[in-house]
Amino acid sequence: MLNPDVELRVIEAWMPAMRKIGSLRATILAARIDIKRERTRCYQQEEYFQDVMDAFMATLNSAHEQGSYLQCKDALDNLSRRIRLSWEEVKTIRQKTSVFEDNLSSQEYQLGKLEEDLYHKIDAEYQQNSTQPTASSPQTSIATEIQAKANDTQTSPNPRDELYSRMGDLRILLDRLNDFEYELRQELDERDLLRATGQIDIPNDTAFFEETRKERAKLQKELEDTQQDIEKLKQQCNWQGIEFEEAAALPLPDSEADETYSTLSTQADHREEATLPLPNGSSGILNTFFSTRERVKNWLNDPSSSVPALTGAAEQDPRGEGQARHESLLSGDWVMARSWPPDGRPSSAPSAGDSEAHFGTPRWESGPQVGSQQIEALLEDSMTEPIKDVNKST
């Protein structure tokens, strides 16, 4: 049987802890109610924002069709002001909801730690009682040992409750990450609408995406920490022989966006100058923005991209003949003329007025003179059969 002193110490440890646990449970319930209320407010405010935007666009289209912008100026200004105020209210509610969710996760974690400490204290008291020597008979000692083992099994520190608490935290974080892509798309659409209404006080896209990526990375870090805690608690339960129910497999957020991003940015990942790595499971919109910006930056910094034609020619001309021809073009032997003379002979020299007033077609200034025997020899070498008859101009 249990020692009355042990029972008294257990009760003394149990009662204050239960008061704290009850208080924390009430706080968690209130936090969940606050989160639900703020989410409802956020949905209502977003609907109101959309209605105001529709009214603004309808008024703007009506003014455009009727050509009465001056008459609609007051109405458009009023709608624009309402849009700005509604958007500020939406952002405030979202921030408030995020704070409530963080507080809820922290309070649930504190509740799990408090319950774990209580179970540790009770278990220590029972273990101390079971190890104390007694002068009872062997039958009484055996019965006491069996009862102590049963009590140890019933009151041992149970990490299962903390495991379930962390599983709840994991589900909350996954919900937030799964909603992240939708909320980001919606916010980008709202930014476009604000630009359309002439709002110029919104931050630029680079600053906006940088801030959004920091928030996404913070959520991802919390998710990874929670997953590690869950694995440790599962191992502890298995080691102590405590049965627990496995939660349903939750899909990781943005898996399709990650696969698309990994396909599009395979070559960019192998560049040494690639920077700003994104965390695992990142948003597809963020991946698209930063990978596109990185590709443009690398393309602008790549000197070979400005002369692709010359580079390809150099690879196909290992003896440097193409380079020699290129240098000959730059040496000044070619001058520009308008066209060949009407008789169609390239060797016919244009008039002085034509060569000075018109430029367009290259004309060879050096080499054999007009009517020279070297022209016939050159033509014979370039043809498969000798030229039988060549008209020479004098």
HELIX and SHEET records of a PDB file:
HELIX    1   1 PRO A    4  GLN A   66  1                                  63    
HELIX    2   2 LYS A   73  THR A  131  1                                  59    
HELIX    3   3 PRO A  138  THR A  155  1                                  18    
HELIX    4   4 ARG A  160  ALA A  196  1                                  37    
HELIX    5   5 ASP A  205  GLN A  240  1                                  36    
HELIX    6   6 SER A  255  LEU A  264  1                                  10    
HELIX    7   7 THR A  266  ASP A  269  1                                   4    
HELIX    8   8 GLY A  284  ASN A  301  1                                  18    
HELIX    9   9 PRO A  303  SER A  306  5                                   4    
HELIX   10  10 PRO A  308  GLN A  316  1                                   9    
HELIX   11  11 GLU A  321  LEU A  330  1                                  10    
HELIX   12  12 ALA A  352  ALA A  357  1                                   6    
HELIX   13  13 GLN A  373  SER A  382  1                                  10    
SHEET    1   A 2 TRP A 334  ALA A 337  0                                        
SHEET    2   A 2 THR A 361  TRP A 364 -1                                        
END                                                                             
